[in-house]
Amino acid sequence: MEGKITSLRMEHITKRFPGVLASDDITIDVGEGEVLAMVGENGAGKTTLMNILMGIYQQDEGRILINGQEVRFRGPEDAFKIGLGMVHQEYMLVPNMTVTENVALGYKAAWKKGLIDLKMVRSRIVEVSEKYGLLVNPDAYIWQLSVGEQQRVELVKTLSLGAKFLILDEPTSALTPQETDELIALLKNMTKELSIIFISHKLQEVKALSDKVTILRHGKVVFSGNTNDYTSSEIAAKMTGHEVILPSNDEKSTGGDTVLDIKGLKVKGDRGNLALDGLSLQIHSGEIVGLAGVSGNGQKELAEAINGIRKIEDGSIAFYGSEIGNNTPYQVIERGMGYIPEERNVEGIVPTFSIRENLVLKDIEKEPFSIRKILRRKKIDENAEKLRNAFDIRSAGITTAGGSLSGGNIQKLILARELSRGAKFITAVYPTRGLDMGAVEFIHKELLKQRGEGIGILLISEELDEIINLSDRIAVIYKGQIQSVMDKKDATRSKLGILMAGVKEDE
């Protein structure tokens, strides 16, 4: 199909999987230069619908029309040829290859007689980067790039391969607030050239970017309208079926015993640099300490050091008075540490294991799940059914592979395991990343419930509203050091923003 894609219509799309009606008679329209936001709770069917559009799945009923002509895609390659490009929630980049090499993998025009013209690919990357304002270094290795830079690479890769219509699945879920603002501005500029379908849970972004919004619930369209006609709260209510009110930590801190005492911590990052440089922090029982900071300032290394995943070079981590620095993850878990990791697919679950197996990963050797190393499958299944219902993990059943769930449902699976196993402390790294508003409301309530039961919580997040709402005290991290620790009542977005930029209070 030559030229622009001036209209795209998915008409009466229905898709069934065993035990699940994933798409139930869905119709959507996108015009030239329009941005359609698709929102809905985790498991509502948004990604499935886009996978049908890209030819990854075949619909059971319905049809796809582009510029008024019906098309049938046998696979993603057919969709690419027409000009559809999709940037998935989980980036599909090879870390130990350069940006140019990653783009070259799918750039067929540059392959001749089994040889690849990398100079041609590099030239194409530069051309696309300059045209759309997507600054990337074509010679950089993927592992050297921040998450925001990798997001730009994914966009450049998709556009370099000839995309005239973009599908973005949760494009900002792993970005900092600053990177998100930059991406929204870039996407707005790109609508001069192409149309966009934008899947997101962040309603402020939906309001900022989209022209129209379509809401899915349980695989059905429950609402379509012009974005500007509705507030974020109204969209959230239509999405969940009830008014969403995020809870706030208004209880006075119990100020219990010190349960985690970190002193002078020095930890190296992946590149051999000191990611934590003399960091000290105390957390008490029954309090939530929020750690605010721009991504890449040592948050990941701190969480991994606490949980035995990363070696510490100097300093100490005392947990209930006992040193756990350089303990193994197993030893840390046995002492009662709960951990919600940043990399949910890599550290949070075993993707090939079922939901029921992932829910007992840390306690499989203990009662009631086993006795004398013999598994008690009935107890494991009962636990899985209970937690699946309590945390609303959307799946066909408890035998579904963890890795086949949507990103938000994988996060719920991890949270269900960590919040239900009786941990004495929880390190929560971006616990609501990729979750819909209804799920965020639920998780915030659960974290406050744990706090009320005397559990200490380290909450690492880039969502300042989340940190201010939930924390008793807020610590700001910059270049591996704590800039300041303040009570919730003294924290404002502007004050935190200044500290996150590296400016200390007395400067």
ABEGO torsion letter per residue (X at the ends): XBEBBABBBBBGBBBBBBGBBABBGBBBBBBBGBBBBBBEBBGAGAAAAAAAAAGABBBABEBBBBGGBBBBBABAAAAAAAGBBBBBABBBBBAABBAAAAAAAABAAABBGGBBBAAAAAAAAAAAAAAAGBBBBAABBAAABBAAAAAAAAAAAAAAAGBABBBBBGAAAABBAAAAAAAAAAAAAAAAABBBBBBBABAAAAAAABABBBBBBGGBBABBBBAAABBAAAAAAAAAGBBBBBBBBABBBAGBBBABBBBGBBBBBAAGBBABBGBBBBBBBGBBBBBBEBBGAGAAAAAAAAAGABBBABEBBBBGGBBABGBBAAAAAAAGBBBBBABAAAAABBAABBAAAAAAAAAAABOAABBGGBBBAAAAAAAAAAAAAAAGBBBAEAABBAAABBAAAAAAAAAAAAAAAGBABBBBBGAABGBBAAAAAAAAAAAAAAAAAGBBBBBBBABAAAAAAABABBBBBBGGBBABBBBAAABBAAAAAAAAAGBBAAX
